[in-house]
Each structure stands twice: as structure tokens, then as C-alpha cells.
Amino acid sequence: MRAADSFHPAAQRLAAALTAVLALAILVLTLMPVGHIQGAGTWSDKTDHLLAFAALAFPLSLARPRRALLILAGAAALGGAIELIQPHVGRSGEWGDFLADVAGAALGAGAGWLGGRALERRFHRDEKGRTRDRSRENA
């Protein structure tokens, strides 16, 4: 069994679905006209970007830690595309927003990678695809 498939396929599908929902929410919120966003301004704009992209990169990086850099690159590309599209929908694209997107994606992917690697060390799938708890093997 390949190392990248160490997590159960259902967990990987759940992480992919959650990431897709988050990506859609980010697209809607960042591309709709500013006047339509209720409750905007509770934090700074950059904090919103950082938290949104951290949340975006985390689930897949947790489920597929060996792909965390690819996930980071994908999230960064999404952030860049959003900033390029925003001027065409009545919003302003900003370098600061893009940098906050990349920083958030790096935080989310990094946290997911750390958590995923820790889970891989504790639980792993054997040759037959069964999940085993390594902490119980040493007890």
C-alpha cells in the first residue's frame, strides 16, 4: 500500500468535500459585491483572508499530509485568481490580501501536515488495508 493512502479513503473523501465547500464559500464571499456582505468588518480584512485560507488548506493536508505542499500551492493559486478576478466584479484586488491568503494557506497546510504525520505515526494501515493503533502494540 502506498504511503499516501495511509488514511481511510472515506476520511480522504470527507476532507475533500469539506475543502470543496470551503473553497466555494470563499469564492462566493470574495467575489460578491461588498455591499452584500453582512457582518463584514468584525476583524481586519487581512485576518479574514488568513483564517479563511488556513481553514481551506487544513482538512486535505490533515488527510493527505504528504501532499501538503501541493495543497498549499493550490490554495495560493486560488487566492491569486480571486485577486485577479475581483477588479472585474466591482471589488479591488490587493497584494496584501494575496499575501494573507498565502500565509493562511501555509498555516493551514502546516498544521494539517503536522497533525496528519502524527496520526500516521499512531495509526497506520497494514498490507491488507486494516487500520492499526500503534500505541496499543507497545502496551
N, C-alpha and C positions, 0 to 999 in steps of 0.2 A: 504494500500500500504506500502510495506517495505521501511524503511528509505534509504537503499542502492540504491533504484530505484528512488530517488528523481529527477534525471536528465532525460531528454527525452532520450529514447532508441537510437534515431538517433545520438545524441551527444555522447553517450557512444560508439556507433559503430565507429563514426569518430575518437574518441580518441584512440580506439583500433587499427584502421587501421593506424593511424599516428605512434603509438608506434611500430607496426609491421614493418613499413617502416624504422623507425629509427633503430630498432634492426638489420634489415637486412643490412643497411648501415654500422653500427658499426661492424658487423661480417665481412663484405667484407673488410673494411678498416683495421681492426686489424689482419686479417688472411692472407692478400695478402703479398707477399714478399716486403720488404722495398723499393727496387729499383723501384717498380711500382707506388709508391705513389707520385703524382705530388704536388708541393707546400708544402710539409711537412717541418716542422721546423719554421713556422711563429711564433708560440708560443712555450712554453715549452711542452714537451710530457705530463707532468702531467696536465697541463692546458687543453690540448686537451681531455684527459680522463675525467677530471672533467666536462667540458662543454658537452661532448657527453652524459655522463650518467645522467647529470641534465636534458638535453633535452629528454632523453629516459623516465625518470620517471615522468616528469611533466604532459603530457596530460592525462594519465589514472588517476593519482592522483587528477587532477582537476575535471575530470568527475565522479570519484568514490572516494571521499575523505575518506570515511570510510574504504577503502581498501589500503590506502597509505602505511601502514607498510608491507603488503603483496607485494605490487608493489616494494617497496624498497628492500625487500628480493629477489624478482625475478631478479631485475636489478643487485644486488650484486652477485647473483648466476651466472648470465650471465658473469659478469666481471671476476669472479673466473674461470669459464670454459674457457674463452678466454685465460687467462694467463696460464692455464694448457695445452691448445692445441698449443699455439704459438711455443714452442720449437720443435714441430713435423712438423711445416711448415716453418722452417728456420728463425724464429723470437725468441726473448728472452722473456720469461715470467718473470715479475718483481713484487715483493711485493709492491713497490711504485706505480706501475700502478694500481694494485688491490685496494690499499687504496684510490687512486684518484678516481677510479670508484665508490667505496662505498661512498666517500664524495660527489661526484657529484650526485649520486642517492639520497642521503639523502637531499641534497639541492633541487633537483627537486621534490622529493616526498613531502618535507616540504612545498615548495612554492605552489605546487598543492593542498595540503591539506588545507592550509590557504585560498587560492583562492576559492576552492570548498566549504569550510564551509561558507565563506562569501556569495557566490552565493546561497547556500542552505538557508541561513537566509533571503536573499532578495526574492528569487523566490522559490516557493515550489509547489509540485504537490498535488492537493487535492485528496479526496477519489475516484473521477471519472477520475483521471489522467490528469486533466487540470492544466496547469501551471498558477500560480497566482503571481502577483507582490505585495509583502507585503508593499513596500514603498508607494504604492498608496492607501492602505487600511487606513493608518493613516492620509492621507491628507484631 
